[in-house]
Amino acid sequence: GDSVTQMEGPVTLSEEAFLTINCTYTATGYPSLFWYVQYPGEGLQLLLKATKADDKGSNKGFEATYRKETTSFHLEKGSVQVSDSAVYFCALKGNQGGKLIFGQGTELSVKP
Amino acid sequence: DAMVIQNPRYQVTQFGKPVTLSCSQTLNHNVMYWYQQKSSQAPKLLFHYYDKDFNNEADTPDNFQSRRPNTSFCFLDIRSPGLGDAAMYLCATSRDGGSYEQYFGPGTRLTVT
């Protein structure tokens, strides 16, 4: 079945450092891909999405490109801030229904 | 602003005492989902409604039930909460089919004493 694998956390960075969180997926057909962010004690917020190969999703300085050849959707940000500290979830939505398949989440901690 | 609202944000119940969590939405989405999320884990889908059609996940315990009286509201009923049911419960909505994303509410933190 469909699955998503993220790099394990926690990831600890200094403010203004470059961020990469790796995400790879296994799916049949052409899934849609998402990154969600969860701040402590809150629900999930959609950060960005891509619906077809080579699409780049971007929001709030974060970017991810749908790479079908490597089945990847890595999240990047050029300069992180303390306020980016949160848990990040990569997810896919297959062609056969609305069910979201989540990765295990990656906790990011940004230090001043 | 259109949104997904969950009440209460924090709920404390006693072991075995039925509890109901509520979710409402102003997005007019026809699909509503309930997830359970335990610490440091990804959300786990319990069930969802596609309009009035109820879809249960195979591994959702019978202790969990849901009602959707209209498009805007959806309820999660836990008939006899156990200590293992303490978790964050997340409601989400989406348009039907395709690549539409899910919009999540802020969650209800359930404590079982």
Chai-1 contact restraints between the chains, C-beta under 6 A:
chainA,res_idxA,chainB,res_idxB,connection_type,confidence,min_distance_angstrom,max_distance_angstrom,comment,restraint_id
A,S32,B,S99,contact,1.0,0.0,6.0,A-B,restraint_1
A,E42,B,P106,contact,1.0,0.0,6.0,A-B,restraint_2
A,G43,B,L90,contact,1.0,0.0,6.0,A-B,restraint_3
A,G43,B,F104,contact,1.0,0.0,6.0,A-B,restraint_4
A,G43,B,G105,contact,1.0,0.0,6.0,A-B,restraint_5
A,G43,B,P106,contact,1.0,0.0,6.0,A-B,restraint_6
A,G43,B,G107,contact,1.0,0.0,6.0,A-B,restraint_7
A,L44,B,F104,contact,1.0,0.0,6.0,A-B,restraint_8
A,L46,B,E101,contact,1.0,0.0,6.0,A-B,restraint_9
A,K49,B,E101,contact,1.0,0.0,6.0,A-B,restraint_10
A,T51,B,S99,contact,1.0,0.0,6.0,A-B,restraint_11
A,G98,B,V31,contact,1.0,0.0,6.0,A-B,restraint_12
A,G98,B,S94,contact,1.0,0.0,6.0,A-B,restraint_13
A,L100,B,Q102,contact,1.0,0.0,6.0,A-B,restraint_14
A,F102,B,A42,contact,1.0,0.0,6.0,A-B,restraint_15
A,Q104,B,A42,contact,1.0,0.0,6.0,A-B,restraint_16
A,G105,B,A42,contact,1.0,0.0,6.0,A-B,restraint_17
